[in-house]
């Protein structure tokens, strides 16, 4: 697996790989505010999931998702605590669930 370093380094490296959009997680959608678009769980794929823990507190987790939408837009979604921390639909939780590597 490629080493992406810190969260900010990973975001920059993913942007170099073409993940140029910034997504926000809403209850039932991902949102691309810049282009005023929303995507349901069926309208995007998670290409990579990267986890980061805080240096001083292992409970300071961040999760970075590299995402491609059904219309070909690539971007990143950052969640400070993981998808389980917010009020999101079951479908979105399942789509963004972190599965252990086989």
Biopython code that builds the backbone (N, CA, C, O; Angstrom):
import numpy as np
from Bio.PDB.StructureBuilder import StructureBuilder

atoms = [
    (1, "UNK", "N", (0.835, -1.177, 0.000)),
    (1, "UNK", "CA", (0.000, 0.000, 0.000)),
    (1, "UNK", "C", (0.884, 1.247, 0.000)),
    (1, "UNK", "O", (1.904, 1.290, 0.688)),
    (2, "UNK", "N", (0.498, 2.237, -0.758)),
    (2, "UNK", "CA", (1.244, 3.477, -0.873)),
    (2, "UNK", "C", (1.169, 4.255, 0.435)),
    (2, "UNK", "O", (0.109, 4.327, 1.057)),
    (3, "UNK", "N", (2.298, 4.840, 0.858)),
    (3, "UNK", "CA", (2.323, 5.654, 2.071)),
    (3, "UNK", "C", (1.948, 7.085, 1.699)),
    (3, "UNK", "O", (2.624, 7.737, 0.904)),
    (4, "UNK", "N", (0.855, 7.555, 2.295)),
    (4, "UNK", "CA", (0.392, 8.900, 2.007)),
    (4, "UNK", "C", (0.817, 9.910, 3.065)),
    (4, "UNK", "O", (0.495, 11.092, 2.939)),
    (5, "UNK", "N", (1.532, 9.480, 4.109)),
    (5, "UNK", "CA", (2.014, 10.404, 5.134)),
    (5, "UNK", "C", (0.890, 10.922, 6.007)),
    (5, "UNK", "O", (0.030, 10.157, 6.444)),
    (6, "UNK", "N", (0.897, 12.221, 6.262)),
    (6, "UNK", "CA", (-0.113, 12.845, 7.109)),
    (6, "UNK", "C", (-1.403, 13.075, 6.318)),
    (6, "UNK", "O", (-1.436, 12.895, 5.101)),
    (7, "UNK", "N", (-2.451, 13.471, 7.018)),
    (7, "UNK", "CA", (-3.725, 13.753, 6.363)),
    (7, "UNK", "C", (-3.581, 14.824, 5.292)),
    (7, "UNK", "O", (-4.070, 14.648, 4.176)),
    (8, "UNK", "N", (-2.922, 15.924, 5.609)),
    (8, "UNK", "CA", (-2.778, 16.999, 4.621)),
    (8, "UNK", "C", (-1.910, 16.565, 3.440)),
    (8, "UNK", "O", (-2.175, 16.953, 2.302)),
    (9, "UNK", "N", (-0.878, 15.766, 3.701)),
    (9, "UNK", "CA", (-0.048, 15.247, 2.606)),
    (9, "UNK", "C", (-0.872, 14.310, 1.726)),
    (9, "UNK", "O", (-0.744, 14.328, 0.502)),
    (10, "UNK", "N", (-1.713, 13.498, 2.348)),
    (10, "UNK", "CA", (-2.545, 12.559, 1.594)),
    (10, "UNK", "C", (-3.529, 13.304, 0.700)),
    (10, "UNK", "O", (-3.730, 12.925, -0.454)),
    (11, "UNK", "N", (-4.140, 14.357, 1.224)),
    (11, "UNK", "CA", (-5.074, 15.149, 0.417)),
    (11, "UNK", "C", (-4.348, 15.722, -0.792)),
    (11, "UNK", "O", (-4.864, 15.665, -1.908)),
    (12, "UNK", "N", (-3.160, 16.271, -0.582)),
    (12, "UNK", "CA", (-2.386, 16.844, -1.687)),
    (12, "UNK", "C", (-2.001, 15.783, -2.713)),
    (12, "UNK", "O", (-2.082, 16.029, -3.917)),
    (13, "UNK", "N", (-1.579, 14.600, -2.246)),
    (13, "UNK", "CA", (-1.192, 13.524, -3.166)),
    (13, "UNK", "C", (-2.397, 13.031, -3.962)),
    (13, "UNK", "O", (-2.289, 12.773, -5.160)),
    (14, "UNK", "N", (-3.547, 12.899, -3.296)),
    (14, "UNK", "CA", (-4.752, 12.470, -4.014)),
    (14, "UNK", "C", (-5.178, 13.512, -5.045)),
    (14, "UNK", "O", (-5.654, 13.154, -6.122)),
    (15, "UNK", "N", (-5.015, 14.785, -4.730)),
    (15, "UNK", "CA", (-5.331, 15.835, -5.703)),
    (15, "UNK", "C", (-4.428, 15.700, -6.927)),
    (15, "UNK", "O", (-4.871, 15.905, -8.057)),
    (16, "UNK", "N", (-3.143, 15.349, -6.695)),
    (16, "UNK", "CA", (-2.226, 15.113, -7.814)),
    (16, "UNK", "C", (-2.665, 13.916, -8.650)),
    (16, "UNK", "O", (-2.382, 13.852, -9.846)),
    (17, "UNK", "N", (-3.363, 12.961, -8.015)),
    (17, "UNK", "CA", (-3.865, 11.777, -8.714)),
    (17, "UNK", "C", (-5.229, 12.038, -9.374)),
    (17, "UNK", "O", (-5.840, 11.120, -9.922)),
    (18, "UNK", "N", (-5.697, 13.282, -9.318)),
    (18, "UNK", "CA", (-6.936, 13.633, -10.002)),
    (18, "UNK", "C", (-8.163, 13.773, -9.119)),
    (18, "UNK", "O", (-9.248, 14.059, -9.624)),
    (19, "UNK", "N", (-8.021, 13.581, -7.826)),
    (19, "UNK", "CA", (-9.145, 13.722, -6.899)),
    (19, "UNK", "C", (-9.256, 15.195, -6.495)),
    (19, "UNK", "O", (-8.873, 15.572, -5.388)),
    (20, "UNK", "N", (-9.778, 16.014, -7.395)),
    (20, "UNK", "CA", (-9.720, 17.459, -7.235)),
    (20, "UNK", "C", (-10.950, 18.083, -6.583)),
    (20, "UNK", "O", (-10.906, 19.251, -6.198)),
    (21, "UNK", "N", (-12.032, 17.347, -6.452)),
    (21, "UNK", "CA", (-13.247, 17.906, -5.859)),
    (21, "UNK", "C", (-13.277, 17.639, -4.352)),
    (21, "UNK", "O", (-12.701, 16.666, -3.865)),
    (22, "UNK", "N", (-13.960, 18.524, -3.632)),
    (22, "UNK", "CA", (-14.151, 18.355, -2.201)),
    (22, "UNK", "C", (-15.613, 18.011, -1.955)),
    (22, "UNK", "O", (-16.511, 18.765, -2.329)),
    (23, "UNK", "N", (-15.842, 16.862, -1.320)),
    (23, "UNK", "CA", (-17.194, 16.419, -1.031)),
    (23, "UNK", "C", (-17.517, 16.631, 0.443)),
    (23, "UNK", "O", (-16.642, 16.559, 1.306)),
    (24, "UNK", "N", (-18.794, 16.893, 0.709)),
    (24, "UNK", "CA", (-19.309, 16.992, 2.069)),
    (24, "UNK", "C", (-20.324, 15.883, 2.264)),
    (24, "UNK", "O", (-21.045, 15.519, 1.335)),
    (25, "UNK", "N", (-20.379, 15.349, 3.471)),
    (25, "UNK", "CA", (-21.321, 14.286, 3.784)),
    (25, "UNK", "C", (-22.575, 14.875, 4.396)),
    (25, "UNK", "O", (-22.523, 15.542, 5.430)),
    (26, "UNK", "N", (-23.703, 14.624, 3.750)),
    (26, "UNK", "CA", (-25.007, 15.019, 4.267)),
    (26, "UNK", "C", (-25.738, 13.761, 4.711)),
    (26, "UNK", "O", (-25.219, 12.657, 4.542)),
    (27, "UNK", "N", (-26.914, 13.904, 5.266)),
    (27, "UNK", "CA", (-27.663, 12.754, 5.774)),
    (27, "UNK", "C", (-27.786, 11.632, 4.755)),
    (27, "UNK", "O", (-27.508, 10.474, 5.067)),
    (28, "UNK", "N", (-28.198, 11.964, 3.551)),
    (28, "UNK", "CA", (-28.495, 10.943, 2.545)),
    (28, "UNK", "C", (-27.687, 11.114, 1.262)),
    (28, "UNK", "O", (-27.900, 10.381, 0.296)),
    (29, "UNK", "N", (-26.771, 12.064, 1.242)),
    (29, "UNK", "CA", (-26.044, 12.385, 0.011)),
    (29, "UNK", "C", (-24.604, 12.778, 0.300)),
    (29, "UNK", "O", (-24.234, 13.112, 1.426)),
    (30, "UNK", "N", (-23.805, 12.724, -0.761)),
    (30, "UNK", "CA", (-22.538, 13.450, -0.801)),
    (30, "UNK", "C", (-22.840, 14.717, -1.575)),
    (30, "UNK", "O", (-23.625, 14.708, -2.523)),
    (31, "UNK", "N", (-22.219, 15.795, -1.168)),
    (31, "UNK", "CA", (-22.461, 17.064, -1.841)),
    (31, "UNK", "C", (-21.161, 17.615, -2.396)),
    (31, "UNK", "O", (-20.127, 17.604, -1.729)),
    (32, "UNK", "N", (-21.231, 18.096, -3.623)),
    (32, "UNK", "CA", (-20.147, 18.830, -4.254)),
    (32, "UNK", "C", (-20.666, 20.258, -4.368)),
    (32, "UNK", "O", (-21.314, 20.607, -5.355)),
    (33, "UNK", "N", (-20.384, 21.086, -3.364)),
    (33, "UNK", "CA", (-20.934, 22.451, -3.322)),
    (33, "UNK", "C", (-20.505, 23.287, -4.522)),
    (33, "UNK", "O", (-21.297, 24.058, -5.064)),
    (34, "UNK", "N", (-19.262, 23.132, -4.931)),
    (34, "UNK", "CA", (-18.736, 23.937, -6.031)),
    (34, "UNK", "C", (-19.595, 23.790, -7.287)),
    (34, "UNK", "O", (-19.908, 24.776, -7.954)),
    (35, "UNK", "N", (-19.970, 22.556, -7.600)),
    (35, "UNK", "CA", (-20.757, 22.301, -8.806)),
    (35, "UNK", "C", (-22.246, 22.133, -8.508)),
    (35, "UNK", "O", (-23.030, 21.809, -9.400)),
    (36, "UNK", "N", (-22.635, 22.356, -7.245)),
    (36, "UNK", "CA", (-24.029, 22.246, -6.816)),
    (36, "UNK", "C", (-24.639, 20.904, -7.210)),
    (36, "UNK", "O", (-25.719, 20.836, -7.797)),
    (37, "UNK", "N", (-23.904, 19.828, -6.864)),
    (37, "UNK", "CA", (-24.358, 18.474, -7.184)),
    (37, "UNK", "C", (-24.451, 17.647, -5.912)),
    (37, "UNK", "O", (-23.706, 17.860, -4.955)),
    (38, "UNK", "N", (-25.382, 16.697, -5.922)),
    (38, "UNK", "CA", (-25.530, 15.753, -4.824)),
    (38, "UNK", "C", (-25.527, 14.342, -5.393)),
    (38, "UNK", "O", (-26.006, 14.100, -6.501)),
    (39, "UNK", "N", (-24.973, 13.408, -4.607)),
    (39, "UNK", "CA", (-24.864, 12.018, -5.044)),
    (39, "UNK", "C", (-25.387, 11.100, -3.948)),
    (39, "UNK", "O", (-24.992, 11.220, -2.788)),
    (40, "UNK", "N", (-26.268, 10.189, -4.316)),
    (40, "UNK", "CA", (-26.725, 9.172, -3.375)),
    (40, "UNK", "C", (-25.651, 8.094, -3.273)),
    (40, "UNK", "O", (-24.676, 8.111, -4.024)),
    (41, "UNK", "N", (-25.830, 7.173, -2.358)),
    (41, "UNK", "CA", (-24.857, 6.093, -2.166)),
    (41, "UNK", "C", (-24.679, 5.258, -3.428)),
    (41, "UNK", "O", (-23.614, 4.678, -3.639)),
    (42, "UNK", "N", (-25.697, 5.191, -4.258)),
    (42, "UNK", "CA", (-25.610, 4.408, -5.501)),
    (42, "UNK", "C", (-24.882, 5.149, -6.609)),
    (42, "UNK", "O", (-24.580, 4.566, -7.650)),
    (43, "UNK", "N", (-24.596, 6.435, -6.394)),
    (43, "UNK", "CA", (-24.023, 7.263, -7.454)),
    (43, "UNK", "C", (-22.541, 7.583, -7.263)),
    (43, "UNK", "O", (-22.015, 8.495, -7.900)),
    (44, "UNK", "N", (-21.871, 6.837, -6.389)),
    (44, "UNK", "CA", (-20.424, 7.018, -6.238)),
    (44, "UNK", "C", (-19.786, 5.724, -5.756)),
    (44, "UNK", "O", (-20.448, 4.845, -5.203)),
    (45, "UNK", "N", (-18.480, 5.636, -5.983)),
    (45, "UNK", "CA", (-17.683, 4.516, -5.500)),
    (45, "UNK", "C", (-16.553, 5.049, -4.639)),
    (45, "UNK", "O", (-15.998, 6.113, -4.910)),
    (46, "UNK", "N", (-16.220, 4.304, -3.606)),
    (46, "UNK", "CA", (-15.084, 4.635, -2.760)),
    (46, "UNK", "C", (-13.882, 3.885, -3.315)),
    (46, "UNK", "O", (-13.851, 2.654, -3.305)),
    (47, "UNK", "N", (-12.895, 4.628, -3.798)),
    (47, "UNK", "CA", (-11.706, 4.032, -4.400)),
    (47, "UNK", "C", (-10.646, 3.686, -3.352)),
    (47, "UNK", "O", (-9.973, 2.661, -3.454)),
    (48, "UNK", "N", (-10.506, 4.544, -2.355)),
    (48, "UNK", "CA", (-9.502, 4.339, -1.302)),
    (48, "UNK", "C", (-10.045, 4.881, 0.006)),
    (48, "UNK", "O", (-10.807, 5.847, 0.027)),
    (49, "UNK", "N", (-9.646, 4.250, 1.091)),
    (49, "UNK", "CA", (-9.961, 4.725, 2.438)),
    (49, "UNK", "C", (-8.649, 4.781, 3.210)),
    (49, "UNK", "O", (-7.943, 3.779, 3.329)),
    (50, "UNK", "N", (-8.335, 5.946, 3.725)),
    (50, "UNK", "CA", (-7.105, 6.133, 4.499)),
    (50, "UNK", "C", (-7.474, 6.619, 5.895)),
    (50, "UNK", "O", (-8.272, 7.543, 6.055)),
    (51, "UNK", "N", (-6.881, 5.980, 6.900)),
    (51, "UNK", "CA", (-7.162, 6.348, 8.295)),
    (51, "UNK", "C", (-5.942, 7.028, 8.897)),
    (51, "UNK", "O", (-4.799, 6.678, 8.605)),
    (52, "UNK", "N", (-6.220, 8.005, 9.743)),
    (52, "UNK", "CA", (-5.152, 8.730, 10.419)),
    (52, "UNK", "C", (-5.528, 8.872, 11.887)),
    (52, "UNK", "O", (-6.687, 9.124, 12.215)),
    (53, "UNK", "N", (-4.538, 8.708, 12.774)),
    (53, "UNK", "CA", (-4.751, 8.893, 14.204)),
    (53, "UNK", "C", (-3.927, 10.071, 14.673)),
    (53, "UNK", "O", (-2.823, 10.314, 14.183)),
    (54, "UNK", "N", (-4.478, 10.801, 15.629)),
    (54, "UNK", "CA", (-3.774, 11.949, 16.191)),
    (54, "UNK", "C", (-2.495, 11.521, 16.889)),
    (54, "UNK", "O", (-2.428, 10.441, 17.475)),
    (55, "UNK", "N", (-1.494, 12.364, 16.826)),
    (55, "UNK", "CA", (-0.195, 12.049, 17.437)),
    (55, "UNK", "C", (-0.288, 11.970, 18.961)),
    (55, "UNK", "O", (0.331, 11.100, 19.573)),
    (56, "UNK", "N", (-1.047, 12.858, 19.568)),
    (56, "UNK", "CA", (-1.114, 12.887, 21.024)),
    (56, "UNK", "C", (-2.269, 12.070, 21.583)),
    (56, "UNK", "O", (-2.257, 11.699, 22.757)),
    (57, "UNK", "N", (-3.266, 11.788, 20.754)),
    (57, "UNK", "CA", (-4.432, 11.055, 21.235)),
    (57, "UNK", "C", (-4.911, 10.102, 20.148)),
    (57, "UNK", "O", (-5.413, 10.554, 19.119)),
    (58, "UNK", "N", (-4.768, 8.790, 20.351)),
    (58, "UNK", "CA", (-5.199, 7.828, 19.341)),
    (58, "UNK", "C", (-6.693, 7.895, 19.040)),
    (58, "UNK", "O", (-7.149, 7.367, 18.026)),
    (59, "UNK", "N", (-7.461, 8.551, 19.931)),
    (59, "UNK", "CA", (-8.892, 8.700, 19.673)),
    (59, "UNK", "C", (-9.195, 9.825, 18.682)),
    (59, "UNK", "O", (-10.331, 9.954, 18.225)),
    (60, "UNK", "N", (-8.194, 10.639, 18.345)),
    (60, "UNK", "CA", (-8.378, 11.703, 17.352)),
    (60, "UNK", "C", (-8.243, 11.110, 15.954)),
    (60, "UNK", "O", (-7.226, 11.294, 15.286)),
    (61, "UNK", "N", (-9.266, 10.407, 15.528)),
    (61, "UNK", "CA", (-9.230, 9.740, 14.234)),
    (61, "UNK", "C", (-9.744, 10.644, 13.129)),
    (61, "UNK", "O", (-10.653, 11.449, 13.334)),
    (62, "UNK", "N", (-9.153, 10.499, 11.967)),
    (62, "UNK", "CA", (-9.651, 11.113, 10.749)),
    (62, "UNK", "C", (-9.679, 10.028, 9.686)),
    (62, "UNK", "O", (-8.818, 9.149, 9.649)),
    (63, "UNK", "N", (-10.666, 10.104, 8.839)),
    (63, "UNK", "CA", (-10.783, 9.161, 7.746)),
    (63, "UNK", "C", (-10.866, 9.973, 6.455)),
    (63, "UNK", "O", (-11.632, 10.932, 6.360)),
    (64, "UNK", "N", (-10.076, 9.579, 5.475)),
    (64, "UNK", "CA", (-10.058, 10.245, 4.179)),
    (64, "UNK", "C", (-10.511, 9.250, 3.125)),
    (64, "UNK", "O", (-9.938, 8.170, 2.988)),
    (65, "UNK", "N", (-11.541, 9.624, 2.384)),
    (65, "UNK", "CA", (-12.082, 8.778, 1.325)),
    (65, "UNK", "C", (-11.732, 9.391, -0.025)),
    (65, "UNK", "O", (-11.921, 10.590, -0.234)),
    (66, "UNK", "N", (-11.222, 8.574, -0.940)),
    (66, "UNK", "CA", (-11.034, 8.974, -2.338)),
    (66, "UNK", "C", (-12.232, 8.416, -3.093)),
    (66, "UNK", "O", (-12.474, 7.209, -3.081)),
    (67, "UNK", "N", (-12.982, 9.296, -3.751)),
    (67, "UNK", "CA", (-14.287, 8.935, -4.313)),
    (67, "UNK", "C", (-14.363, 9.289, -5.789)),
    (67, "UNK", "O", (-13.838, 10.311, -6.229)),
    (68, "UNK", "N", (-15.038, 8.410, -6.555)),
    (68, "UNK", "CA", (-15.371, 8.697, -7.945)),
    (68, "UNK", "C", (-16.882, 8.609, -8.089)),
    (68, "UNK", "O", (-17.495, 7.622, -7.681)),
    (69, "UNK", "N", (-17.480, 9.644, -8.669)),
    (69, "UNK", "CA", (-18.931, 9.674, -8.839)),
    (69, "UNK", "C", (-19.342, 9.022, -10.153)),
    (69, "UNK", "O", (-18.508, 8.757, -11.020)),
    (70, "UNK", "N", (-20.626, 8.771, -10.284)),
    (70, "UNK", "CA", (-21.148, 8.120, -11.487)),
    (70, "UNK", "C", (-20.958, 8.975, -12.741)),
    (70, "UNK", "O", (-20.960, 8.444, -13.851)),
    (71, "UNK", "N", (-20.794, 10.282, -12.580)),
    (71, "UNK", "CA", (-20.541, 11.134, -13.747)),
    (71, "UNK", "C", (-19.058, 11.458, -13.910)),
    (71, "UNK", "O", (-18.692, 12.384, -14.634)),
    (72, "UNK", "N", (-18.194, 10.673, -13.217)),
    (72, "UNK", "CA", (-16.758, 10.744, -13.447)),
    (72, "UNK", "C", (-15.987, 11.760, -12.636)),
    (72, "UNK", "O", (-14.785, 11.926, -12.847)),
    (73, "UNK", "N", (-16.643, 12.445, -11.714)),
    (73, "UNK", "CA", (-15.924, 13.416, -10.892)),
    (73, "UNK", "C", (-15.210, 12.685, -9.760)),
    (73, "UNK", "O", (-15.773, 11.812, -9.100)),
    (74, "UNK", "N", (-13.949, 13.073, -9.559)),
    (74, "UNK", "CA", (-13.132, 12.448, -8.519)),
    (74, "UNK", "C", (-12.831, 13.492, -7.457)),
    (74, "UNK", "O", (-12.520, 14.644, -7.759)),
    (75, "UNK", "N", (-12.932, 13.056, -6.200)),
    (75, "UNK", "CA", (-12.671, 13.993, -5.119)),
    (75, "UNK", "C", (-12.441, 13.281, -3.815)),
    (75, "UNK", "O", (-12.364, 12.054, -3.754)),
    (76, "UNK", "N", (-12.332, 14.084, -2.759)),
    (76, "UNK", "CA", (-12.057, 13.551, -1.432)),
    (76, "UNK", "C", (-13.159, 13.959, -0.461)),
    (76, "UNK", "O", (-13.800, 15.002, -0.598)),
    (77, "UNK", "N", (-13.346, 13.095, 0.515)),
    (77, "UNK", "CA", (-14.244, 13.351, 1.633)),
    (77, "UNK", "C", (-13.446, 13.093, 2.897)),
    (77, "UNK", "O", (-12.880, 12.012, 3.061)),
    (78, "UNK", "N", (-13.394, 14.063, 3.786)),
    (78, "UNK", "CA", (-12.703, 13.910, 5.055)),
    (78, "UNK", "C", (-13.735, 13.893, 6.161)),
    (78, "UNK", "O", (-14.626, 14.741, 6.209)),
    (79, "UNK", "N", (-13.609, 12.925, 7.047)),
    (79, "UNK", "CA", (-14.507, 12.837, 8.186)),
    (79, "UNK", "C", (-13.641, 12.763, 9.436)),
    (79, "UNK", "O", (-12.768, 11.902, 9.545)),
    (80, "UNK", "N", (-13.883, 13.662, 10.368)),
    (80, "UNK", "CA", (-13.024, 13.783, 11.545)),
    (80, "UNK", "C", (-13.045, 12.556, 12.442)),
    (80, "UNK", "O", (-12.032, 12.234, 13.064)),
    (81, "UNK", "N", (-14.163, 11.871, 12.522)),
    (81, "UNK", "CA", (-14.259, 10.752, 13.456)),
    (81, "UNK", "C", (-14.688, 9.458, 12.811)),
    (81, "UNK", "O", (-14.814, 8.454, 13.511)),
    (82, "UNK", "N", (-14.915, 9.429, 11.537)),
    (82, "UNK", "CA", (-15.461, 8.252, 10.878)),
    (82, "UNK", "C", (-16.947, 8.436, 10.659)),
    (82, "UNK", "O", (-17.591, 9.210, 11.367)),
    (83, "UNK", "N", (-17.486, 7.745, 9.702)),
    (83, "UNK", "CA", (-18.867, 7.925, 9.285)),
    (83, "UNK", "C", (-19.869, 7.628, 10.393)),
    (83, "UNK", "O", (-21.014, 8.074, 10.316)),
    (84, "UNK", "N", (-19.472, 6.899, 11.404)),
    (84, "UNK", "CA", (-20.397, 6.508, 12.466)),
    (84, "UNK", "C", (-20.717, 7.654, 13.412)),
    (84, "UNK", "O", (-21.642, 7.535, 14.216)),
    (85, "UNK", "N", (-19.990, 8.749, 13.344)),
    (85, "UNK", "CA", (-20.148, 9.829, 14.305)),
    (85, "UNK", "C", (-21.338, 10.728, 14.013)),
    (85, "UNK", "O", (-21.833, 11.389, 14.926)),
    (86, "UNK", "N", (-21.803, 10.776, 12.805)),
    (86, "UNK", "CA", (-22.864, 11.706, 12.445)),
    (86, "UNK", "C", (-24.205, 11.036, 12.252)),
    (86, "UNK", "O", (-24.352, 9.827, 12.431)),
    (87, "UNK", "N", (-25.166, 11.838, 11.886)),
    (87, "UNK", "CA", (-26.510, 11.355, 11.604)),
    (87, "UNK", "C", (-26.634, 11.169, 10.097)),
    (87, "UNK", "O", (-27.107, 12.063, 9.395)),
    (88, "UNK", "N", (-26.216, 10.027, 9.605)),
    (88, "UNK", "CA", (-26.318, 9.738, 8.177)),
    (88, "UNK", "C", (-27.146, 8.474, 7.983)),
    (88, "UNK", "O", (-27.299, 7.667, 8.899)),
    (89, "UNK", "N", (-27.672, 8.320, 6.786)),
    (89, "UNK", "CA", (-28.533, 7.176, 6.493)),
    (89, "UNK", "C", (-27.756, 5.864, 6.581)),
    (89, "UNK", "O", (-26.532, 5.827, 6.451)),
    (90, "UNK", "N", (-28.503, 4.807, 6.804)),
    (90, "UNK", "CA", (-27.907, 3.473, 6.874)),
    (90, "UNK", "C", (-27.204, 3.120, 5.565)),
    (90, "UNK", "O", (-26.145, 2.493, 5.574)),
    (91, "UNK", "N", (-27.789, 3.520, 4.454)),
    (91, "UNK", "CA", (-27.205, 3.257, 3.135)),
    (91, "UNK", "C", (-25.841, 3.952, 2.991)),
    (91, "UNK", "O", (-24.895, 3.365, 2.465)),
    (92, "UNK", "N", (-25.748, 5.203, 3.461)),
    (92, "UNK", "CA", (-24.473, 5.920, 3.387)),
    (92, "UNK", "C", (-23.449, 5.304, 4.343)),
    (92, "UNK", "O", (-22.272, 5.197, 3.998)),
    (93, "UNK", "N", (-23.882, 4.902, 5.531)),
    (93, "UNK", "CA", (-22.965, 4.258, 6.475)),
    (93, "UNK", "C", (-22.383, 2.992, 5.857)),
    (93, "UNK", "O", (-21.179, 2.750, 5.944)),
    (94, "UNK", "N", (-23.228, 2.199, 5.241)),
    (94, "UNK", "CA", (-22.767, 0.947, 4.629)),
    (94, "UNK", "C", (-21.800, 1.226, 3.477)),
    (94, "UNK", "O", (-20.798, 0.529, 3.320)),
    (95, "UNK", "N", (-22.105, 2.247, 2.673)),
    (95, "UNK", "CA", (-21.249, 2.587, 1.530)),
    (95, "UNK", "C", (-19.864, 3.056, 1.991)),
    (95, "UNK", "O", (-18.855, 2.747, 1.356)),
    (96, "UNK", "N", (-19.824, 3.800, 3.096)),
    (96, "UNK", "CA", (-18.570, 4.370, 3.580)),
    (96, "UNK", "C", (-17.921, 3.543, 4.686)),
    (96, "UNK", "O", (-16.918, 3.953, 5.270)),
    (97, "UNK", "N", (-18.487, 2.402, 4.961)),
    (97, "UNK", "CA", (-17.965, 1.539, 6.016)),
    (97, "UNK", "C", (-16.527, 1.125, 5.683)),
    (97, "UNK", "O", (-16.199, 0.810, 4.539)),
    (98, "UNK", "N", (-15.698, 1.135, 6.699)),
    (98, "UNK", "CA", (-14.302, 0.763, 6.517)),
    (98, "UNK", "C", (-14.197, -0.749, 6.688)),
    (98, "UNK", "O", (-14.447, -1.286, 7.767)),
    (99, "UNK", "N", (-13.828, -1.414, 5.616)),
    (99, "UNK", "CA", (-13.669, -2.871, 5.645)),
    (99, "UNK", "C", (-12.192, -3.201, 5.805)),
    (99, "UNK", "O", (-11.351, -2.605, 5.131)),
    (100, "UNK", "N", (-11.862, -4.147, 6.693)),
    (100, "UNK", "CA", (-10.453, -4.526, 6.841)),
    (100, "UNK", "C", (-9.913, -5.105, 5.539)),
    (100, "UNK", "O", (-10.617, -5.796, 4.802)),
    (101, "UNK", "N", (-8.669, -4.810, 5.282)),
    (101, "UNK", "CA", (-8.011, -5.325, 4.065)),
    (101, "UNK", "C", (-7.872, -6.846, 4.177)),
    (101, "UNK", "O", (-7.514, -7.362, 5.236)),
    (102, "UNK", "N", (-8.148, -7.543, 3.113)),
    (102, "UNK", "CA", (-8.065, -9.012, 3.111)),
    (102, "UNK", "C", (-6.630, -9.454, 2.919)),
    (102, "UNK", "O", (-6.352, -10.653, 2.888)),
]
sb = StructureBuilder()
sb.init_structure("model")
sb.init_model(0)
sb.init_chain("A")
sb.init_seg("    ")
for serial, (resi, resn, name, xyz) in enumerate(atoms, 1):
    if name == "N":
        sb.init_residue(resn, " ", resi, " ")
    sb.init_atom(name, np.array(xyz, "f"), 0.0, 1.0, " ", f" {name:<3s}", serial, name[0])
structure = sb.get_structure()
